[in-house]
Amino acid sequence: MREASPVHRPYRDRALHVLIAPDKFKGTLTSRQAGEVISRAVRAVLPDAIIHTAEIADGGEGTLNIAVTAGGELKSSVVRGPTGALIEGRWVLRGQSAIIEVADASGLQLIHPTPATSLGASTFGTGQQIRHALDLGAREIVVAAGGSATTDGGSGAMRALGLRLATADGASLPLGGGYLEHLHSIDSSMLDRRLTDVTVRVAADVRNPLIGAASEFAAQKGATAPEIDVLEHGLKRWAILLRRHTGVDVAELPGMGAAGGFPAGLSAFVGATIERGFDVVASFIGLDAQLERADLVITGEGSLDRQSLQGKAPIALAGRARAAGKPVLAIGGRTILSDDELATAGILDTESLAGIAPNVEEAMAHAHEYLELAAARVLTRWLQRS
């Protein structure tokens, strides 16, 4: 793009502090890449601005990268993928806290979703990652729930940690949510005892209960109507057996439906808590301190839509910024929220790549260029009005 002409800034006594904190633009730019592009635009418009950047996420994919940036050490280990193939899984150790993404070992990006995979996909590999973290002395386990290929209620993860599940004839229950409807008994005698000495936090951006999770999310994981019915029956059976074995009723608890019900097993057996994903990420990056010194916040993501209003990172960031009295500008790959919805969320103005490019395909193919142009435009408008 051509460099934007510098605009006279209204802050005469000092340089403007700009916090640039976008989420990923899915399929085109990571959070870090988007931040770098937006920074170039800000520098072109305001050469003397003091720019601060932060990666954000809603507690799903991208959380590991943020944890590394925040001082964590990236670890890897060979684990089972969602359909059983061995993969190299990644997680982060930050002090005595382990940060694990369900999407890394049990993610939708690891498979070609089909009706068969929707039934057989398992979180066993994520449980293996938890076990490896315990081996290295982790005292806190933070699991980012999102992007899973699974609808197994977290049963696979619990089995990797020693839980035994059996059918009515005493045979070991096959892995995958499609088999949970045949669950007859639970044996926790071999469950890893170290779990009683750790804190488990699940970061989730949805508040859906366990019952109904398959109906809501399984179609995107390859399920059609018959598989969804099987998976729903399985989650109900899992909830019944968990209550019978532990006394904990996970069926209708908010957030238990995240990542195909992943939190259910850990909640019943370990007392895992569910936290808003963005809040967990915000604690990693010290967001409140960053907002305190900022004069302006610029955020964005691939699509600013009504799903964003359900707690996605840019909207959550805007809410915090508004509470701190900071103006927020946003950029979307596309933006389909109304001005009133944006204002209610705390966003003063927005620009979209799709609104500048000739078409969506062009916007995605040249996301760097259009993002830089969009950032320059929305910043220039804000400065002219300030």
N, C-alpha and C positions, 0 to 999 in steps of 0.2 A: 504493500500500500504506500501511497505518498504520505510523507510525514505531515501530521496535522500542524497547523500554525499555533504557536503558543498563545494561550488566552490569559489575559490579566487576572490574577487571582485576588480574591477579596481579603485574604489574610495578609495584611500589610506588615504586621509586626514580626512575623516568623514564617518559616516554611510550613507547608501543609503536610500533616502526617496522614498517609493513606494506607489503610490496611486492605490488602488484596487477598481474598480468601474464597476462591471458587471450589466447588465440587468438580468431579470429572465431567467431561463432555463425552458421554458414553459412545464408544466406537470411533472416537477421533482424538481426544486429548485427555491425558491424566490430569488430576488436580494440579500437580506441580507444573506440568506443561502449560496449562491454562493460566496459571499464575504468572509464569514468565512472559507469556504473550501480553496479558493485560498490563504488566509492569512496563513493557515497552511503550504501550499506548499512553500510559500515564506520564512517562518520562518525556514523550514527544509533546504532550499538551502542557505539562507542568515540569519544566526541566529542573526546578529547584525543590520539587516535592521530596519528602523523606518517605520512602516506600518500605513497608513491612509486608511480608508475605506469609501465608499460612495455608497448609493443606487441610481441607475439611472433608468429612464424610458423615453419613448418617448411621454409622456403626456396622455397615456391611462391607462390601468390597472396597478396598482402599485403606482400610483401618490399619493393616500391617505396615504399609508404607509410612503412614503418619506416625505409628509407634516407633519405627526406626529413626525417622527424622527427629523424634522427641528423645532420642538417646537409647533406644532399645537395640538389642543385638539379634540379628536375624539368625535363626536356627533352621536346620533342615533335617528331615528324616524320611525314610521310605515307609509309606503307609498304603493302605488300600484306598483306591478311588471309589466313587459312588457305586460302580458296578463290579468292583472286586479287583480290577487291574492294579498292579503296583505302580505307584507314582512317587515322585519326590515332593513331599509336603513341606511347606514353610510356615514358621510361626516365629514369634518374637519374645525374647526374655528381656524384661526391663526391671532391673533390680530383682525382687522376688515375685514379680508379676509376670505371668505368661499371657500373651495376647494371641488369640487363635481365631482365624476366620473359618466359619463353616464352609464358605465358598471355596477355600483353598483345597481341601481334601475331598469335599462332598458337593462340589459346585456344579451348577448347570453347564458352565463353560467346558467341563471335562467330558461331556457326553453329547451324542446326538439324541435328543429326546424322542422317545417312542412310547406307545402304550406299555410295552414290556419294561422299559427302564423306569417308567413311573411307578411300577409295582415293585421292582427289584432294587432300586437305588437305596443305598444305606449310608448312614453317618458313621460307620465303623471306623473309617480313617480319621475322622475328627476325634473320636475317643482315643485312638492310638496317639494322636498328638497331645491330648491331655495327659495321657500316661507318661509320655516322654518328658513333658514339662515337669511332672511330679518327680521323675528320675533325676532331674537337674535341680531339684530343691525349690520349685515354685511353691509359694504359700498362698498365692492368689491366682485364680484362673479367670481371665476375661475373654468371653467368647462373643465374637461379632456374628450375629445371626442374620443372614441374608444371602441371596443368590444361590440357594441350595437346589440340588437336583432331587431332593428326597422328600418323602412324606411318611417317615417312619417313627415320628414322635420322639426322636432321639434314642430309640431303642438300640440302634446299631452302636452308637457311642457308648451306651451303658454296657453293652456286651463286650466291647473292647476293654472296658474297665472291670470286667469280671462277672457281670450279671449273667445269669443263666435263664433262658426262656425255653419252655417246652410245650409240645402239643399234648393232646389228651392221652396219647399212647406213650408218652415219656420221651419221644424223640426231640432232638434239638430243633427249634423253630428256625427255618431258613431266614436269612437276612432280607430286609426290605419291608416297607409298609404294607405290601400286598399280602403278607402272610400273618399280620397281626390279628386278623379276625379268627385265626385258628389257635391263638394263644390260650393255654390252659393253666399254666403255673409259672411262677417266678421264684427263682432261688438266688438270694443275695449273699449267701454264705461266703462266696469267693470274691465279692466286690472289693476293690482296692481300698484297704483300710486307711490309706493316706488321705482319702477324700474327706474324712471326718475332721481333718486338721487344716483344711484350706477353705478360703472364701471363694465362691463361684459367682460371678456376675455375668449376666447375659445382656448384651447390648442389642436392642431390637428397635426397628423403626415402625413396627406395626403393633396394634393392640388387640388383634384378633384372638379369640379363644381357641383352644385346641379343637373343640367340636365345630366343624364348619371350615377348618383350615384347608381340607382337601377340596371342598366345593369352591373355595375362593381362589386357591393358588395352583392346584394340581394340573389344570389344563395347560398352563405354560410349561409344565414339566413333561408333557407328552401324553397325559391322561385324557381319555375320552369319557363319555358318560358312564360306561360300565366300570372302568377303572376307578373313577371318582367315587362311585358307590362302594366298591370294595375297600378303598382307602379310608373312606369315612367310617365304615363299619369297623375297620381295624383300629382307628384312633379311639373310637368309643370303647372297644374291647380293652385296649391298652389302658385307658383311663380307669376303667372298672377294676382291672387287675392291680393297677398302681394303688388305688384307694384301698383295696382289700389287703394289700401287702404292707403298705406304709401308713395308711390312715390319712393320706393327703389326697384331696380331691382337686385334680388339676383340670378337670373338664372345661370349666367356664371361666377360669382365671384369665384376666386380660394379658395378652402378650404370649400366651402359651402356644399360639398357632404360628409363631414366627419360624421361618426356615423349616416348614413342614412339621411343626410341633416339636422342634429340637429341644426347647427348654423343659419339656414335661418330665423326662426321666431324671434329669439333674435336680429339678425342683422337688420332686417327690422324695428322692433318696438323699440329697445333699443340702436341700434348702436353698438352692440357687435363686438369686433375686434377678428380676428383670428391670433394666434401666433403659431410658430413652437413649438410643444409639448415639445421637449427636452429643448428649451430655457427657458420655464417656470420652468421645473424641475431644470435646472441648477441654476436658480435664488434662488430656495428654499435652495439648498445645498451649495451655495457660491462656485460654481465650479471654477471660475477664480482664487480665492485666493488659493484653493487647488492645482490647476495646477502650480501656481507660486512656491510653495515650493517643488513640486515633481521632482524627478530625472527620474522616470520611471512610466508609467501608464500601468496597466493591466486591460483589460475589457473583455467582452464576452456576449454571449446570446445563446439561444437554437439552432438557425440556422443562420449562417452567409451566406446569399445568396443575390440575386439581389434585393430582397425586402428591405434588410438591407440598400442598397445604396440609397433608397428613403427617408432617414432621420431617420432611426431607431437609437436608443440611442447609441449603441457602435460606429457606424460610425460617428454620430454627435460628440460624445466625442473625437474620434480620430482626427477629423478635428480641433476642438478647441485646442487639445494638440499639434498638428503639428504647428498651428499658434503660440503657445507659445514656440515652440522649444523643446518639450518633446517627447521622444521615446514612442511608444505604442506597446504593445503585446496584442494579442486577443486569446480567446479560444471559440470555438463553440461546441455545441452538435454535430453539423455537420458543415463542412465548404466547400462550393462549389464555392467560389469565386477564381478567378485566382490570381497568385502572382502579376500580373500587377494591377488588380482591388484593391487588398489589399494595394499595395504600393500607388496607386493614392488616396486611402482613408486615408492614413497616418499610416497604420499598417505595422510594420517592419516584424513581424513573427506571425504565428498562429499555433495552435494545435487543433485537434478535438477529442472529446470523441469517436465518431464513428470510427475514424481512429485508435484508440488504442484497443477498445473493439472488441470481435469476431463478434458482430452484433449490430444493433441499439437497439434491445430489451434489450440486456445485458447492453448497455451503459445507457439506461434510468433506468433500474432496480437498477443499482449500480452507479448512477450518482455522488454521493459523492466521491467514490473511484477513478473513472476515471477522474473526474475534478481535483482532487488533483494531480494525476499523470500527466495529460496534462499540468497543470500550472507549475509543477516542470520541465518538459521537455522543454517547450518553454522558461522559464526563464534561465535555464542552457545554452541553445544554445545561447541566447542573451549575457550572461556574457562571454562565451567563445569567442565570436566575438568582444566584446567591448575592 
